Structure formats: structure tokens, C-alpha cells
């Protein structure tokens, strides 16, 4: 016999979950794996890969930089280093893009630190060396997405990275984090790898003997707490979530 009271309660919940899943698929899947950016010290140009696949090229020195703020019902208030492209009058904003942010948990103060990292690369005489040294000493991993898709291991690593200091939180939140990891893999699988136009590639050639080349191939090995514990959490979380759904539905139709 069907438990109509339980069914009437859970039906709106299931519909909301289906709508949310469809919304995420429409906004995250079948697009681009990432949206790269190139900063060229020599030409002093910034190349930005737009969401529609076109490329914006704008002089670094013409950008109006400010603190960007975004509000979301899921992540709350987030901050980034925002760049505005101004019109000829110097006041009208023609286009805007984000130069980046340290993490999802960034606050307004952390954007100042991010700017202190980014500015020397484009403006200091020893900016390349300083940036290279900072990345070598302070960055855990460089993302392996240059000309390729993010693999499932990196989807797991990146999905749980912001909770890396709290393994217990990864376990407790595994049903949500695990589903998000699976969704991230699906988004990567269905999306295209961005490709720069030939003229941008020509202007941004890396010298063969450049001593400051640093890529994801220079990463150290991924540790237990970075990959394998989150992988276990993903398996347990997704399995537990599916099990609960099956148990509820089977209980309604006893």
C-alpha cells in the first residue's frame, strides 16, 4: 500500500532535486572545461577566453582593477579581483572579467594578497623570478588542464580541496561532496577543451631555454589525504545517498 502522506511530502523534494540537477546540467555541462587567461609581460596584453568561446585581448595598463563581490544562495558572498574594460570616455564599463581569486573561502582581505602576488609578474623587473619562486614554494599543485581535460583524479582532488584541513567534514558532507564530484566529472566529460586562436599562440610562444617554465608536470605526488581519502568519501557518500533514496521509495510502495 502506498504511504500517501510520505509520498506527498517527498514528491516536491524530488521535483526540486530534479529541477536543480537539470539547472546544473544546463549551466555546467556541454560548455568549456575551463576559461583560461594569458598575461604577456612583453606585449603587455591580457588575453581572456570568454564563455562563448571568443577571445578578448586588452592592454594590461588600460584595465580598471577593483574588488569584485558576488552573492550566491549556495556559496554566500564571494570576492575576486575584478577587471573592467573602459570605453573611450574613461567611465563607461564596456566589459568586465575576473582576474581570479585565491579560493572559494576568500574574503575581501585575501584579494589584497592575491593582487600582491599578481602585480609583480606584470610590473616588477624581477617579476618572473618572484612569481616562479612563489609558485614553487607555496602552491600545492598546478592544474593539468593545458590542452587537455581534467582527469577523474583531479576532479576528486579539486572538489574536496577547500575542505582539505577537515577530513571529518569531508566524511560528514560526503553525500553532497560526492555527488558534486560525480557532477564535476560529467561536466568535464561533456565539455570541450578551449583552444587559443593562432594569433594569440604566436604572440605567446615560450622560449625553449626559458628557466622559469613551470607546469603541472612539476607537481609532486598526490597524497593519501588529497586523493584517496576523498575518493573513499565519494564512494561512501554517493552509495549512501542512493541507498537512502532506494529505501525511502521502496518503503512508500510497501
Secondary structure by P-SEA (a helix, b strand, c coil): ccaaaaaaaaaaaaaaaaaaaaaaaacccccccbbbbbbbccccbbbbbccccbbbbbbcccccccbbbbbbccccccccbbbbbccccccccccccccccccccccaaaaaaaaaaccccccccaaaaaaaaaaacccccccccccccccaaaaaaaaaccccccaaaaaaaaaaaaaaaaaaaaaaaabbbbbccaaaaaaccccccccccccccccccccccccaaaaaaaaaaaaaaaaaaaaaaaaaac
